[in-house]
Amino acid sequence: MHDARVFEYGSSRVFRWYDLQEHDEFSCQCGWTGVFREMSNGFFDELIDGSCPRCDTMLAIRSLPTLGEIRAAAAVGIPAASIEELSAGEESQSP
């Protein structure tokens, strides 16, 4: 298990999918503190953005994993790189 990291507001940070852990905390200039899944999220084709649910300040941008990143993460045993995620990635990249 990894120690939780705390990211204080300065500007929004960009994360690759597997670089952001579920327990990493963010703090906003308005005083809100929480994790990415508690933010107001915008979903786009290649990323998910996260804004403070209190004041709507953008705090993080998380890129969705590529098929290569899923395979690499699975190869080193990252639990989040599941068979289901790999299958979904292969389906979305088929013609």
N, C-alpha and C positions, 0 to 999 in steps of 0.2 A: 504494500500500500504506500502511496506517495503522500508526502506532507502537502497540505493545502497551501497554495500560493495566494497572495492577496495582491490584486492589481488596483492601485489607486488611480482616480481620474486624473488625466493629464491630457490625453487625446485618445480616441478610440484605437484599440489595438487589433491587429490582424493575426489570426491564428489559423494554422492548418488544422484539419479535423482532429487528428490524434494528439496534437500538442496541447489541447485544452482539456484538463481533467474535470470530471463532474463536480468535484468538491472545491475547485479553485474559486476564490471569492473576488468580487469586484466591489469597489466603493465609489460612489458618485459625489460630486461637489455639493449636492443637496442634502447629503447625509444618509441616503439609502445604501444598504450593503446587502449583497446576496450573490447567488450563483447564476450562471448563464441561463439555465432553464427557467429561472424566476423572472428574467427580463421580458420586456415586450419584444417579441421576435418578429422580424420580417423575413419571409421565405422567398428566395429567388432561385433561378436555375442552378447557379454554381456556388451559392453562399447563403448563410443565415446571418442576419445582423441582430444585435442585441442592444436595446435601449433601456435606460432607467425607467422602471414602471411608474415612478413618482413624477419625474420632470421631463422625460422623453429625451434625455441627452444620450447620444450614441456612445456606447462604451466598448463594444467589441464587434468584430466581423469574423465569422468562422467559415472558412471555405469547406465545401463538401468534398469528400475524398474522391480521388480518381480511382479507377479500377487498379492501377498500378500501386497506389498508396494502400488500398485495402489488402492487396496480395502481400505487399511488403510487411504490413502490420501483422497480418495473420501468420506470416512466416517467422516472426520474432515472438509470437505468442501473446499479442495484445488481445485481451478478451473482447473488446468492442469490435474487433474485426471478425465478425461472425460469418458463418456460412450464408445466413440469410442476407446479410449486407452485400456479400460477394455476389450472390445470385441476383440481387436487385441491380447491382452495378452492371453485371453482364447483360441483363435484359434491357437496361436503358441505353446501352451502347450498341445493341444489335440493329441492323438495317431495317 
